[in-house]
């Protein structure tokens, strides 16, 4: 077998090695059923136990009360760009969107199909380099929700603290930093996250919805586009992505065994510090895209003095088993995605490579 590499791809992203090993060990015979979990009926007690345990683990890790429901949906976070306004917005109502990156912008564009969208802030003209100060947010008088993207994967920025919106529920796309740090879930009416960055493999999207938010949803929608459908049927109205959900449950167990969100947050801070320190000590050889007070713990974005050096960096890093460091096609440069499953050793290997590369090419 080829030796495993350090995988810095932004998604689908690296998975914890113990999770892959656990899945391997029971791939052919899940819980003495004589079948793979991929072959078991989603109506069986064995599979329903997997899904219920995944939901219970997520609620424990995020310290969610009984008023929050966990849904396992399909369509990725991109479908949630539409389902959220479809369920809660209407032509006579307004939703506020905080546009701090490409996916936040896409969410706002989808909202316009269903009602009025107020851009309470848009940092696009500045290249999405920072998260705005609270004083910059221009909320509308009576929005039905305030939508934000907690971590901007392409640009390497992250909300350090979430805005205060009073009784107006926050709606958040947390696809790329869910479970990476503690936060207070109380202000959030709805949180969604594609699994493929920090939760598991591609194929399932987690939606966390508060009961009072659910009560305000539009009932006059096609059945598969109503959140209520999945709440009432325990996400089993149709066949769910069973293997992806099983893998999410294993990832959540791994995270619990590590000590939970508080423990992984400490580790994430240590990991990111290695790479940001290499950038900050390079005397401008490496130039971070994000302003320092907006830096992401999940995606480190930076440039080199020339595109030629960037290509050389990517090629030599790949040869050393540091994979997936090319920046998003829309912005170029370099990007290291260091989600929960990226080990400390991977970040140290990258930081050491950066120092060595600068010494040879600076």
Buried (B, 14 or more C-beta within 10 A) or exposed (E): EEEEBBBBBBBBBBBBEBBBEBBEEBEEEBEEBEBBBEEBEBEEEBBBEBBBBBBEBBBEBBBBEEEBBBBBBBBBBBBBBBBBBBBBBBEEBBBBBBBBBBBBBBBBEBBEEBBBBBBBBBBBEEEBBBBBEEEEBEBBEEBBBBBBBBBBBBBBBBBEEBBEBEEBBBBBBBBBBBBBBBBEBEBBBBBBBBBBBBBBBBBBBBBBBBEEBBEEBBEEBEEEBBBBBBBEEBBBBEEBBBBBBBBBBBBBBBBBEBEBBEEBBEBBEEBBBBBBEBBEEBEEBBEBBBEEEBBBBBBBBBBBEEEEBBEBBBEBBBEBBBBBBBBBEEBEBBBBBBBBBBBEEBBBBBBEBBBEBBEEBB
